Amino acid sequence: MRLTPTSKSPRRSAGLVSRRRTSLRAYLRRRWRAIGLVVVIALGALLVLALADRGHDPVWSASGSGSIGGLAVADHGEMVYSLVRDGNNVTRLEARTGSDGELLWASPVESPRARLATDGAGVVVATDLPRPFLTAFAPDGAVRYQRPLDGGLQALAADQGRVAVALQAAGEPVVIYENGTLVARYTFPALVEALALRSGHLAVATADDVVHLWRADDRLMLEERAPLGIRAMALSADGSSVVVGGIAPGSAGLLGAVAYYDATSLPARRWNATLSAAVSIIDVDRPATRVLAVTESRPTSEMVILRGVDGMREARYEIAGAVPHEQAGAERAAAISPDGQWLAARGIRAPVMVWRIGETDATWSFDDAGGTRIVFPKDRPSRFVTDGRFLATNEHDTLFYFALAGQPPVRHLGVLALSVALAVSVGGFGYVALGYWRLRRSVR
Protein backbone atom coordinates (compact mmCIF):
# COMPACT_ATOMS: atom_id res chain seq x y z
CA MET A 1 0.00 0.00 0.00
CA ARG A 2 1.24 3.46 -0.92
CA LEU A 3 1.51 5.92 1.91
CA THR A 4 0.81 9.61 1.44
CA PRO A 5 2.46 12.17 3.76
CA THR A 6 -0.08 13.87 5.90
CA SER A 7 2.11 16.77 7.19
CA LYS A 8 4.94 18.98 6.03
CA SER A 9 8.28 19.46 7.76
CA PRO A 10 8.03 21.35 11.04
CA ARG A 11 9.69 24.54 9.65
CA ARG A 12 7.49 24.68 6.58
CA SER A 13 4.32 23.99 8.54
CA ALA A 14 5.10 26.85 10.86
CA GLY A 15 5.27 29.18 7.88
CA LEU A 16 8.87 30.21 8.70
CA VAL A 17 11.58 30.81 6.11
CA SER A 18 15.19 30.06 7.08
CA ARG A 19 17.66 32.96 6.57
CA ARG A 20 21.36 32.83 7.32
CA ARG A 21 22.77 35.58 9.52
CA THR A 22 25.03 37.94 7.57
CA SER A 23 28.67 37.73 8.60
CA LEU A 24 30.63 40.85 9.47
CA ARG A 25 32.84 40.34 6.43
CA ALA A 26 29.84 40.24 4.12
CA TYR A 27 28.37 43.31 5.79
CA LEU A 28 31.59 45.25 5.32
CA ARG A 29 31.67 44.28 1.63
CA ARG A 30 28.12 45.63 1.22
CA ARG A 31 29.11 48.92 2.92
CA TRP A 32 32.51 49.39 1.22
CA ARG A 33 31.62 52.79 -0.26
CA ALA A 34 30.73 54.34 3.10
CA ILE A 35 33.69 52.71 4.84
CA GLY A 36 36.06 53.86 2.08
CA LEU A 37 34.80 57.42 2.42
CA VAL A 38 35.47 57.33 6.16
CA VAL A 39 39.00 56.02 5.61
CA VAL A 40 39.77 58.65 2.95
CA ILE A 41 38.55 61.51 5.18
CA ALA A 42 40.53 60.23 8.15
CA LEU A 43 43.72 59.76 6.11
CA GLY A 44 43.28 63.18 4.53
CA ALA A 45 42.93 64.83 7.92
CA LEU A 46 46.05 63.05 9.18
CA LEU A 47 47.92 64.20 6.06
CA VAL A 48 46.96 67.79 6.82
CA LEU A 49 48.21 67.22 10.35
CA ALA A 50 51.56 65.93 9.12
CA LEU A 51 52.04 68.84 6.71
CA ALA A 52 50.68 71.65 8.88
CA ASP A 53 51.86 70.81 12.37
CA ARG A 54 55.44 72.09 12.67
CA GLY A 55 55.26 72.48 16.44
CA HIS A 56 54.30 75.63 18.29
CA ASP A 57 52.60 77.95 15.80
CA PRO A 58 53.74 81.58 15.42
CA VAL A 59 51.36 84.48 16.02
CA TRP A 60 52.21 85.45 12.46
CA SER A 61 54.77 84.84 9.75
CA ALA A 62 55.75 87.08 6.84
CA SER A 63 57.78 85.99 3.82
CA GLY A 64 60.00 88.49 2.08
CA SER A 65 61.69 88.68 -1.29
CA GLY A 66 65.27 88.29 -0.02
CA SER A 67 67.37 87.22 2.92
CA ILE A 68 67.24 88.98 6.30
CA GLY A 69 70.32 91.12 6.94
CA GLY A 70 69.29 92.55 10.30
CA LEU A 71 66.41 92.41 12.79
CA ALA A 72 65.14 94.73 15.54
CA VAL A 73 61.94 95.01 17.59
CA ALA A 74 60.37 98.05 19.25
CA ASP A 75 60.52 98.10 23.05
CA HIS A 76 56.92 96.89 23.50
CA GLY A 77 56.89 94.63 20.44
CA GLU A 78 54.49 96.85 18.51
CA MET A 79 56.84 97.17 15.50
CA VAL A 80 59.26 94.78 13.81
CA TYR A 81 62.04 96.14 11.60
CA SER A 82 64.19 94.11 9.22
CA LEU A 83 66.96 94.78 6.73
CA VAL A 84 66.51 92.85 3.49
CA ARG A 85 69.54 91.67 1.57
CA ASP A 86 69.50 91.01 -2.17
CA GLY A 87 72.70 89.29 -3.22
CA ASN A 88 75.71 91.04 -1.71
CA ASN A 89 73.93 94.29 -0.78
CA VAL A 90 71.38 95.39 1.78
CA THR A 91 68.68 96.96 -0.39
CA ARG A 92 65.87 98.10 1.91
CA LEU A 93 64.47 98.52 5.40
CA GLU A 94 61.01 97.08 6.08
CA ALA A 95 58.66 97.92 8.98
CA ARG A 96 55.83 95.62 10.04
CA THR A 97 53.20 95.71 12.76
CA GLY A 98 53.82 93.49 15.75
CA SER A 99 50.16 92.47 15.93
CA ASP A 100 49.78 90.78 12.54
CA GLY A 101 52.99 91.33 10.52
CA GLU A 102 51.40 93.69 8.01
CA LEU A 103 54.00 95.61 5.98
CA LEU A 104 53.59 99.30 6.83
CA TRP A 105 56.42 100.86 4.86
CA ALA A 106 59.78 100.20 3.26
CA SER A 107 62.74 102.48 2.63
CA PRO A 108 65.57 101.86 0.13
CA VAL A 109 69.04 101.15 1.49
CA GLU A 110 72.14 100.69 -0.64
CA SER A 111 75.09 99.30 1.28
CA PRO A 112 77.16 96.11 1.35
CA ARG A 113 76.72 96.04 5.15
CA ALA A 114 74.31 97.72 7.54
CA ARG A 115 73.11 97.46 11.13
CA LEU A 116 69.89 98.58 12.77
CA ALA A 117 68.61 99.15 16.31
CA THR A 118 65.56 100.66 17.97
CA ASP A 119 66.04 103.74 20.17
CA GLY A 120 62.60 104.16 21.76
CA ALA A 121 61.52 106.76 19.20
CA GLY A 122 61.74 104.58 16.10
CA VAL A 123 64.57 102.75 14.35
CA VAL A 124 68.09 103.78 13.33
CA VAL A 125 70.14 102.31 10.49
CA ALA A 126 73.90 102.67 10.06
CA THR A 127 75.42 101.86 6.67
CA ASP A 128 79.01 101.02 5.81
CA LEU A 129 81.43 102.33 3.20
CA PRO A 130 81.34 103.58 0.50
CA ARG A 131 78.40 105.68 1.78
CA PRO A 132 78.47 105.55 5.58
CA PHE A 133 75.42 107.26 7.06
CA LEU A 134 73.37 107.11 10.24
CA THR A 135 69.66 107.47 9.45
CA ALA A 136 66.85 107.58 12.03
CA PHE A 137 63.24 106.79 11.09
CA ALA A 138 59.99 107.43 12.96
CA PRO A 139 57.52 104.52 13.33
CA ASP A 140 55.55 105.90 10.36
CA GLY A 141 58.63 105.84 8.10
CA ALA A 142 59.42 109.56 8.19
CA VAL A 143 63.13 110.38 8.38
CA ARG A 144 63.91 111.98 11.75
CA TYR A 145 67.52 112.81 10.87
CA GLN A 146 70.45 111.63 8.77
CA ARG A 147 74.13 112.14 9.62
CA PRO A 148 77.29 111.21 7.67
CA LEU A 149 79.79 108.97 9.43
CA ASP A 150 83.53 109.54 9.16
CA GLY A 151 84.61 105.92 8.96
CA GLY A 152 83.60 102.37 8.25
CA LEU A 153 80.85 100.76 10.33
CA GLN A 154 81.98 98.54 13.21
CA ALA A 155 79.07 98.34 15.68
CA LEU A 156 75.77 100.04 16.56
CA ALA A 157 73.71 100.38 19.76
CA ALA A 158 70.70 102.54 20.66
CA ASP A 159 68.40 103.24 23.62
CA GLN A 160 66.05 106.03 24.77
CA GLY A 161 66.85 108.46 21.95
CA ARG A 162 70.63 107.95 22.17
CA VAL A 163 72.66 106.18 19.49
CA ALA A 164 76.26 104.91 19.72
CA VAL A 165 78.24 104.02 16.60
CA ALA A 166 81.69 102.41 16.63
CA LEU A 167 83.72 103.31 13.56
CA GLN A 168 86.74 101.87 11.80
CA ALA A 169 88.79 105.05 11.60
CA ALA A 170 91.83 106.71 13.17
CA GLY A 171 91.55 106.48 16.97
CA GLU A 172 88.88 103.71 16.74
CA PRO A 173 86.17 106.21 17.68
CA VAL A 174 82.73 105.70 19.20
CA VAL A 175 80.37 108.62 18.52
CA ILE A 176 77.20 109.33 20.52
CA TYR A 177 74.16 111.06 19.05
CA GLU A 178 71.16 112.25 21.03
CA ASN A 179 68.12 113.08 18.88
CA GLY A 180 70.46 113.66 15.96
CA THR A 181 72.96 115.88 17.82
CA LEU A 182 76.54 114.72 18.36
CA VAL A 183 77.04 114.84 22.14
CA ALA A 184 80.18 112.76 22.73
CA ARG A 185 83.13 111.11 21.00
CA TYR A 186 85.44 108.51 22.58
CA THR A 187 88.66 107.10 21.11
CA PHE A 188 90.46 103.86 21.93
CA PRO A 189 93.90 102.35 21.31
CA ALA A 190 92.36 99.11 19.98
CA LEU A 191 89.46 98.09 17.76
CA VAL A 192 86.02 98.09 19.37
CA GLU A 193 84.82 94.51 19.66
CA ALA A 194 81.46 95.01 21.41
CA LEU A 195 79.13 97.91 22.15
CA ALA A 196 76.06 98.30 24.40
CA LEU A 197 73.88 101.24 25.44
CA ARG A 198 71.24 101.08 28.20
CA SER A 199 69.66 103.84 30.34
CA GLY A 200 72.22 106.33 29.06
CA HIS A 201 75.17 104.13 30.09
CA LEU A 202 77.69 103.20 27.40
CA ALA A 203 79.69 99.96 27.60
CA VAL A 204 82.60 99.30 25.25
CA ALA A 205 84.83 96.22 24.99
CA THR A 206 87.97 96.60 22.91
CA ALA A 207 90.32 94.14 21.20
CA ASP A 208 92.90 94.58 23.99
CA ASP A 209 90.28 93.00 26.33
CA VAL A 210 89.54 96.16 28.32
CA VAL A 211 85.97 96.83 29.52
CA HIS A 212 84.87 100.50 29.65
CA LEU A 213 81.65 101.89 31.14
CA TRP A 214 80.45 105.53 31.13
CA ARG A 215 77.40 107.09 32.70
CA ALA A 216 75.09 109.37 30.74
CA ASP A 217 76.83 112.43 32.27
CA ASP A 218 80.14 111.29 30.69
CA ARG A 219 81.60 110.04 33.99
CA LEU A 220 83.82 106.97 33.64
CA MET A 221 82.50 104.24 35.97
CA LEU A 222 84.66 101.30 34.95
CA GLU A 223 87.87 100.66 33.03
CA GLU A 224 89.43 97.26 33.65
CA ARG A 225 91.25 94.60 31.68
CA ALA A 226 89.25 91.39 31.68
CA PRO A 227 90.94 88.06 32.54
CA LEU A 228 89.84 86.62 29.18
CA GLY A 229 89.81 87.26 25.47
CA ILE A 230 86.50 89.07 24.95
CA ARG A 231 84.16 87.74 22.28
CA ALA A 232 80.75 88.88 23.58
CA MET A 233 79.25 91.40 26.02
CA ALA A 234 75.89 92.29 27.59
CA LEU A 235 74.70 95.20 29.74
CA SER A 236 71.97 95.25 32.40
CA ALA A 237 68.88 97.42 31.87
CA ASP A 238 70.03 100.04 34.41
CA GLY A 239 73.50 100.14 32.85
CA SER A 240 75.39 99.33 36.06
CA SER A 241 76.36 95.67 35.38
CA VAL A 242 78.48 94.42 32.49
CA VAL A 243 79.06 90.77 31.60
CA VAL A 244 81.72 89.64 29.11
CA GLY A 245 82.50 86.20 27.72
CA GLY A 246 85.22 84.65 25.60
CA ILE A 247 88.27 82.42 26.04
CA ALA A 248 90.92 82.01 28.72
CA PRO A 249 93.90 79.66 29.17
CA GLY A 250 93.42 76.61 31.36
CA SER A 251 95.41 73.57 32.43
CA ALA A 252 93.97 71.55 29.52
CA GLY A 253 94.23 74.34 26.94
CA LEU A 254 91.87 77.18 26.06
CA LEU A 255 88.55 77.17 27.93
CA GLY A 256 85.45 79.33 27.94
CA ALA A 257 85.27 82.15 30.47
CA VAL A 258 82.71 84.65 31.78
CA ALA A 259 83.36 87.73 33.96
CA TYR A 260 80.68 89.77 35.74
CA TYR A 261 81.26 93.45 36.65
CA ASP A 262 79.14 95.61 38.97
CA ALA A 263 80.28 99.22 38.54
CA THR A 264 78.53 100.29 41.76
CA SER A 265 80.74 98.13 44.02
CA LEU A 266 84.44 97.74 44.82
CA PRO A 267 86.04 95.70 43.50
CA ALA A 268 83.96 95.95 40.35
CA ARG A 269 84.54 92.38 39.19
CA ARG A 270 82.07 90.25 41.13
CA TRP A 271 82.97 86.79 39.81
CA ASN A 272 84.57 84.70 37.07
CA ALA A 273 83.25 81.41 35.68
CA THR A 274 84.95 78.77 33.54
CA LEU A 275 83.15 76.71 30.88
CA SER A 276 84.19 73.80 28.69
CA ALA A 277 84.65 75.74 25.44
CA ALA A 278 84.98 79.28 24.11
CA VAL A 279 81.98 81.53 24.82
CA SER A 280 80.56 83.19 21.71
CA ILE A 281 77.26 84.60 23.03
CA ILE A 282 76.44 86.45 26.27
CA ASP A 283 72.99 87.70 27.23
CA VAL A 284 71.37 88.84 30.48
CA ASP A 285 67.87 89.44 31.78
CA ARG A 286 66.75 92.96 32.66
CA PRO A 287 68.47 93.22 36.10
CA ALA A 288 71.32 90.84 35.10
CA THR A 289 70.33 88.34 37.81
CA ARG A 290 70.62 85.57 35.20
CA VAL A 291 73.39 85.27 32.62
CA LEU A 292 73.22 83.18 29.45
CA ALA A 293 76.55 81.91 28.11
CA VAL A 294 76.67 79.91 24.85
CA THR A 295 79.81 77.93 24.03
CA GLU A 296 81.27 76.90 20.69
CA SER A 297 81.43 73.22 21.55
CA ARG A 298 80.86 70.53 18.89
CA PRO A 299 78.78 68.72 17.71
CA THR A 300 76.27 70.38 20.03
CA SER A 301 76.26 73.86 21.53
CA GLU A 302 76.13 74.18 25.29
CA MET A 303 73.92 76.89 26.78
CA VAL A 304 74.53 77.61 30.46
CA ILE A 305 72.48 79.79 32.80
CA LEU A 306 74.63 81.38 35.54
CA ARG A 307 73.38 83.24 38.60
CA GLY A 308 74.23 86.93 38.54
CA VAL A 309 74.85 87.07 42.27
CA ASP A 310 77.68 84.51 42.43
CA GLY A 311 78.21 82.91 39.00
CA MET A 312 76.97 79.48 40.11
CA ARG A 313 75.50 77.29 37.38
CA GLU A 314 71.70 77.25 37.52
CA ALA A 315 70.78 75.29 34.38
CA ARG A 316 72.36 73.73 31.32
CA TYR A 317 70.86 72.98 27.90
CA GLU A 318 72.14 71.61 24.59
CA ILE A 319 71.13 72.22 21.00
CA ALA A 320 72.35 70.48 17.84
CA GLY A 321 75.01 72.28 15.84
CA ALA A 322 76.46 75.73 16.27
CA VAL A 323 74.30 78.66 17.42
CA PRO A 324 74.63 81.40 14.77
CA HIS A 325 75.95 84.81 15.86
CA GLU A 326 77.56 87.88 14.36
CA GLN A 327 80.55 89.89 15.55
CA ALA A 328 80.68 90.07 19.36
CA GLY A 329 77.21 88.52 19.54
CA ALA A 330 75.55 91.73 18.34
CA GLU A 331 72.95 89.58 16.59
CA ARG A 332 72.54 86.02 17.77
CA ALA A 333 70.27 82.99 17.64
CA ALA A 334 70.04 82.51 21.42
CA ALA A 335 68.57 84.91 23.99
CA ILE A 336 67.17 85.01 27.49
CA SER A 337 63.83 86.77 27.99
CA PRO A 338 63.99 90.17 29.75
CA ASP A 339 62.16 88.75 32.78
CA GLY A 340 64.69 85.90 33.04
CA GLN A 341 62.06 83.16 32.83
CA TRP A 342 62.62 81.81 29.30
CA LEU A 343 65.43 80.75 26.99
CA ALA A 344 64.95 80.74 23.22
CA ALA A 345 67.58 79.36 20.86
CA ARG A 346 68.14 77.72 17.54
CA GLY A 347 71.07 75.90 15.95
CA ILE A 348 72.20 75.84 12.36
CA ARG A 349 70.74 72.31 12.07
CA ALA A 350 68.14 72.61 14.84
CA PRO A 351 64.62 74.08 15.06
CA VAL A 352 63.59 76.96 17.29
CA MET A 353 63.62 75.63 20.87
CA VAL A 354 62.14 77.27 23.97
CA TRP A 355 62.79 76.29 27.57
CA ARG A 356 61.32 77.57 30.80
CA ILE A 357 64.49 78.13 32.79
CA GLY A 358 64.81 75.54 35.52
CA GLU A 359 62.94 72.83 33.62
CA THR A 360 64.85 70.06 31.89
CA ASP A 361 62.75 69.47 28.78
CA ALA A 362 61.98 72.05 26.12
CA THR A 363 58.55 73.65 26.52
CA TRP A 364 57.99 73.74 22.76
CA SER A 365 59.75 73.83 19.41
CA PHE A 366 59.12 75.02 15.87
CA ASP A 367 60.63 73.27 12.88
CA ASP A 368 62.06 75.51 10.18
CA ALA A 369 65.49 76.09 8.65
CA GLY A 370 68.19 78.69 8.18
CA GLY A 371 67.44 81.21 10.95
CA THR A 372 70.27 83.22 12.53
CA ARG A 373 68.57 85.73 14.87
CA ILE A 374 66.30 85.78 17.93
CA VAL A 375 65.18 89.13 19.37
CA PHE A 376 63.02 89.84 22.45
CA PRO A 377 61.28 93.22 22.89
CA LYS A 378 62.88 94.98 25.88
CA ASP A 379 59.56 95.56 27.65
CA ARG A 380 57.50 92.57 26.46
CA PRO A 381 59.19 89.36 27.57
CA SER A 382 56.33 87.13 26.42
CA ARG A 383 57.11 87.67 22.71
CA PHE A 384 60.10 87.22 20.41
CA VAL A 385 60.93 87.41 16.71
CA THR A 386 63.17 85.15 14.66
CA ASP A 387 64.03 84.68 11.01
CA GLY A 388 64.08 81.39 9.11
CA ARG A 389 62.74 79.48 6.17
CA PHE A 390 59.85 77.02 5.91
CA LEU A 391 61.97 74.94 3.55
CA ALA A 392 65.75 74.73 3.49
CA THR A 393 65.62 75.06 -0.32
CA ASN A 394 63.62 78.30 -0.17
CA GLU A 395 65.84 81.23 -1.16
CA HIS A 396 63.75 83.83 0.71
CA ASP A 397 63.69 84.29 4.47
CA THR A 398 60.57 84.45 6.62
CA LEU A 399 59.93 86.39 9.82
CA PHE A 400 58.21 84.50 12.66
CA TYR A 401 56.61 86.32 15.61
CA PHE A 402 56.06 83.98 18.57
CA ALA A 403 54.21 84.08 21.86
CA LEU A 404 56.09 82.10 24.49
CA ALA A 405 53.00 80.50 26.04
CA GLY A 406 49.71 79.45 24.46
CA GLN A 407 48.73 78.92 20.86
CA PRO A 408 47.08 81.56 18.63
CA PRO A 409 43.39 80.52 18.28
CA VAL A 410 43.33 80.65 14.48
CA ARG A 411 46.55 78.69 13.97
CA HIS A 412 45.46 75.22 15.11
CA LEU A 413 45.46 73.49 11.71
CA GLY A 414 47.30 70.49 13.09
CA VAL A 415 45.04 70.14 16.12
CA LEU A 416 41.97 70.65 13.93
CA ALA A 417 43.15 67.96 11.50
CA LEU A 418 43.75 65.49 14.32
CA SER A 419 40.33 66.27 15.80
CA VAL A 420 38.64 65.70 12.42
CA ALA A 421 40.51 62.41 11.96
CA LEU A 422 39.47 61.17 15.41
CA ALA A 423 35.86 62.31 14.99
CA VAL A 424 35.54 60.69 11.56
CA SER A 425 37.15 57.47 12.79
CA VAL A 426 34.89 57.23 15.83
CA GLY A 427 31.83 58.16 13.77
CA GLY A 428 32.70 55.61 11.06
CA PHE A 429 33.23 52.84 13.60
CA GLY A 430 29.94 53.71 15.28
CA TYR A 431 28.11 53.73 11.94
CA VAL A 432 29.44 50.28 11.00
CA ALA A 433 28.85 48.79 14.47
CA LEU A 434 25.29 50.14 14.76
CA GLY A 435 24.33 49.04 11.27
CA TYR A 436 25.67 45.55 11.76
CA TRP A 437 23.96 45.23 15.16
CA ARG A 438 20.61 46.26 13.67
CA LEU A 439 21.01 43.79 10.81
CA ARG A 440 21.82 40.92 13.18
CA ARG A 441 18.85 41.80 15.37
CA SER A 442 16.46 41.79 12.41
CA VAL A 443 17.48 38.28 11.46
CA ARG A 444 16.47 35.68 14.07
Order of alpha helices (4+ residues) and beta strands (2+ residues): alpha-alpha-alpha-beta-beta-beta-beta-beta-beta-beta-beta-beta-beta-beta-beta-beta-beta-beta-beta-beta-beta-beta-beta-beta-beta-beta-beta-beta-beta-beta-beta-beta-beta-beta-beta-alpha
